[in-house]
Amino acid sequence: MRWRIGQTIGLLVAALSAATIADADTVLFDFDNAPLHAPLPLDITAGPLTAHLSATGEGFSIQTADVLGFTPAGFSGYAIYPSSVFAADLLVTFSSPVQGVSILYAPEEYACDSSATMRITAYLGVTFVGTATATAPAPGTWPTGTLAIATTAPFDNVVIHYESPPPTGGDWGPVFMADNMNVTTSDVLFANGFD
């Protein structure tokens, strides 16, 4: 009996040594490799990860970050741009589980003395994992902020939502631009083709 247990443990150790452990790593999606003017849905690959971008409502498209004649702070190259003045959620599904996402965003605001609130919600399939909000620290015309979520449990998709308008002052629309999505991959064990 002890021999069989020892043999089983030996086989398990051999299988684990043949496995590859993918350490948590950060992958940048700057959208510069996306086709210009392409509407969502769209698949974009960065490193070992593919992000499937889609949207609700009128959606988004890939545009140059200076499409408005100026570039919001922190934006560059290509960015995700709203396709209409009507609210739409940005939906991102990842090809494998992740544990963190941060994305630069700029809501449409003119002469505002406060800023919109954005929300990111993470799911594993359809199971809720967590949510977080952010407000751009310096209100104004297309102010920039970073919306981020990090969890101990892995997730494979997020919804980026315009939560609420600026509380006071100026004109605004329930739309936003996005760029530079950083994704922290999950510590996942891949053993002999099984993941």
C-alpha positions in Angstrom: 0.0 0.0 0.0 2.8 2.4 0.9 4.5 1.7 -2.4 1.3 2.7 -4.3 0.9 5.9 -2.3 4.6 6.7 -3.0 4.2 5.9 -6.7 1.1 8.1 -6.9 2.9 11.0 -5.2 5.9 10.5 -7.5 3.6 10.6 -10.6 2.0 13.8 -9.2 5.4 15.5 -8.6 6.5 14.5 -12.1 3.2 15.9 -13.6 3.7 19.2 -11.7 7.3 19.5 -12.7 6.2 19.0 -16.4 3.7 21.8 -15.8 4.3 25.5 -16.4 3.2 28.0 -13.8 2.3 31.3 -15.4 3.2 34.0 -12.9 1.1 37.1 -12.5 2.2 39.6 -15.1 1.0 43.0 -16.4 -0.1 43.2 -20.0 -0.7 46.6 -21.6 -3.4 47.1 -24.2 -2.7 50.6 -25.7 -5.1 49.9 -28.7 -2.4 51.1 -31.1 -2.4 47.8 -32.9 -6.2 47.9 -33.5 -7.5 48.9 -36.9 -8.2 52.6 -37.1 -11.9 53.5 -37.3 -13.0 49.9 -36.6 -16.2 49.7 -34.6 -16.6 47.3 -31.7 -16.9 44.3 -31.3 -13.2 43.7 -31.8 -10.5 41.3 -30.6 -7.1 42.7 -29.6 -4.1 40.6 -28.5 -1.3 41.8 -26.3 1.3 39.3 -25.1 -0.4 36.1 -24.1 -3.8 37.6 -23.6 -6.7 38.5 -26.0 -9.3 41.0 -25.0 -12.7 40.8 -26.8 -14.1 44.4 -26.7 -17.8 44.9 -27.3 -20.4 47.5 -26.1 -24.0 48.2 -25.3 -26.0 50.8 -27.1 -24.4 52.7 -30.0 -21.0 51.5 -28.8 -17.5 52.6 -29.5 -14.9 52.6 -32.2 -11.1 52.9 -32.5 -10.0 56.5 -33.3 -6.9 58.6 -32.9 -6.5 60.0 -29.4 -6.5 63.5 -30.9 -9.7 63.1 -32.8 -11.2 66.1 -31.0 -8.4 68.3 -32.1 -6.6 67.8 -28.7 -5.3 64.8 -26.8 -6.6 64.1 -23.2 -3.8 63.9 -20.7 -2.2 60.5 -20.7 -3.8 59.4 -24.0 -1.7 58.7 -27.1 -1.9 56.9 -30.4 -5.3 55.1 -30.9 -8.0 55.1 -28.2 -11.5 53.8 -27.7 -14.0 56.6 -28.6 -17.8 56.8 -28.2 -19.8 56.3 -31.4 -22.7 58.6 -30.3 -23.7 61.0 -27.6 -25.8 58.3 -26.0 -24.5 56.2 -23.0 -22.9 52.9 -23.8 -21.1 50.4 -21.5 -17.7 49.1 -22.6 -17.6 45.3 -22.2 -14.2 43.4 -22.1 -13.9 39.6 -22.0 -10.4 38.1 -21.5 -9.1 34.9 -23.1 -8.0 33.6 -19.6 -8.7 34.7 -16.0 -7.1 37.9 -14.7 -6.9 39.5 -11.3 -6.6 43.2 -12.1 -7.6 45.7 -14.7 -7.0 49.4 -14.8 -7.9 51.7 -17.7 -7.4 55.4 -18.4 -10.7 57.2 -19.1 -11.9 60.7 -20.1 -15.5 61.6 -19.7 -17.1 64.4 -21.8 -17.4 67.5 -19.5 -17.3 71.2 -20.4 -16.7 73.9 -17.8 -17.6 71.5 -15.0 -16.4 72.1 -11.4 -16.9 68.5 -10.5 -16.5 65.2 -12.4 -18.4 62.2 -13.5 -18.2 58.9 -11.6 -17.2 55.8 -13.5 -17.7 52.2 -12.4 -15.9 48.9 -13.3 -17.5 45.6 -12.4 -15.7 42.2 -12.7 -17.3 38.8 -13.3 -16.2 35.3 -13.7 -18.6 34.2 -16.4 -21.8 35.6 -15.0 -20.8 35.4 -11.3 -20.1 38.8 -9.7 -16.5 39.1 -8.4 -16.2 42.8 -7.4 -16.7 46.4 -8.3 -15.0 49.8 -8.0 -15.6 53.4 -8.8 -13.5 56.4 -9.7 -13.9 60.1 -10.2 -11.5 62.2 -12.3 -9.4 64.2 -9.9 -9.3 67.4 -11.9 -12.6 68.3 -13.5 -12.8 70.2 -16.8 -13.0 69.4 -20.5 -12.5 65.6 -21.0 -10.7 65.2 -17.7 -8.7 62.0 -17.2 -8.8 59.4 -14.5 -7.8 55.8 -13.9 -10.5 53.3 -13.2 -9.1 50.1 -11.6 -10.1 46.9 -9.9 -8.0 44.2 -8.4 -9.3 41.1 -6.6 -8.0 38.0 -5.0 -10.5 35.9 -7.0 -9.9 35.6 -10.7 -12.3 37.1 -13.2 -12.6 36.9 -17.0 -14.8 39.9 -18.0 -15.5 43.5 -16.9 -18.2 46.1 -17.6 -17.0 49.7 -17.7 -20.0 51.9 -17.0 -20.6 55.7 -16.8 -22.1 55.7 -13.4 -23.3 59.3 -12.7 -22.7 62.8 -14.2 -20.8 65.6 -12.5 -22.8 66.8 -9.5 -22.4 70.5 -10.2 -21.6 72.9 -13.0 -21.0 72.8 -16.8 -22.3 70.7 -19.6 -21.7 67.0 -19.9 -22.7 63.9 -21.8 -22.8 60.3 -20.5 -19.9 59.2 -22.7 -16.2 58.6 -22.3 -13.0 57.8 -24.1 -10.6 55.0 -22.9 -6.9 54.1 -23.5 -4.0 52.2 -21.9 -5.7 49.2 -20.3 -3.3 47.4 -18.0 -4.3 43.9 -17.1 -2.8 41.7 -14.4 -2.9 38.1 -15.3 -3.9 35.4 -12.8 -1.5 32.9 -11.3 -2.8 29.9 -13.3 -1.4 26.4 -13.4 -1.2 24.9 -16.9 -0.5 21.1 -16.6 0.1 19.1 -19.7 -2.4 21.0 -21.8 -5.0 21.2 -19.1 -5.9 24.6 -17.7 
